[in-house]
Amino acid sequence: MKARIVLNGEFYAGEDKEKNKLIFSPDRRKAVLVDERRERFITQTVLGWNMSGERKLKRYEVLEVKEETKVV
């Protein structure tokens, strides 16, 4: 299963490896599809932010992306 993660109206758009931060963007075109393992990691990170007060959690969505079948 692949999914898109949406946090407070912003789509998960990858990571900044140098700063060790998750990137969220309001632009849906920049959204990155994630697998189940990555989804769990992002969810745990966001819950940690909320519990520590670093970032307020208003809305968290996991949008499943169905794999398209190609017709030839």
C-alpha positions in Angstrom: 0.0 0.0 0.0 1.2 3.5 -0.8 -0.1 6.6 0.8 0.1 10.4 1.0 0.4 12.0 4.5 -1.3 15.3 5.2 -0.6 17.2 8.4 -2.7 20.3 9.1 -3.4 20.7 5.3 0.2 20.3 4.2 1.5 17.2 2.3 4.6 15.2 3.3 7.2 16.2 0.8 10.3 14.3 2.0 13.2 15.0 4.4 16.0 17.5 4.8 18.9 15.1 5.5 21.2 17.9 6.7 18.8 19.3 9.3 17.2 15.9 10.0 13.7 17.3 9.5 10.6 16.2 7.8 9.3 18.6 5.1 5.6 19.4 4.6 4.4 21.5 1.7 1.0 23.0 0.9 1.6 22.1 -2.8 0.1 18.6 -3.5 2.4 18.2 -6.5 5.4 18.0 -4.2 3.8 15.2 -2.1 5.8 12.0 -1.8 4.2 8.6 -1.7 5.2 6.5 1.3 5.0 2.8 2.2 3.6 1.4 5.5 7.0 1.4 7.3 7.6 5.0 6.5 4.1 5.9 7.3 4.5 4.5 10.9 7.8 6.5 11.3 6.1 9.8 10.2 3.1 9.1 12.5 5.3 8.5 15.5 7.3 11.7 14.7 4.2 13.8 14.4 2.8 12.5 17.6 6.1 13.2 19.4 5.9 16.8 18.1 2.4 17.1 19.4 3.2 15.7 22.8 6.3 18.0 23.2 4.4 21.0 22.0 6.8 21.6 19.1 4.0 21.5 16.6 0.3 21.5 17.2 -1.7 18.7 15.7 -5.0 19.9 14.2 -5.6 17.3 11.5 -3.6 14.2 10.4 -4.7 12.2 7.3 -3.4 9.2 5.6 -4.6 9.1 2.0 -4.4 5.7 0.4 -3.3 5.6 -3.2 -4.6 2.7 -5.2 -2.2 1.3 -7.7 -3.5 1.9 -11.2 -3.7 -1.0 -13.7 -2.3 -0.3 -17.1 -4.4 -1.1 -20.1 -2.5 -1.8 -23.2 
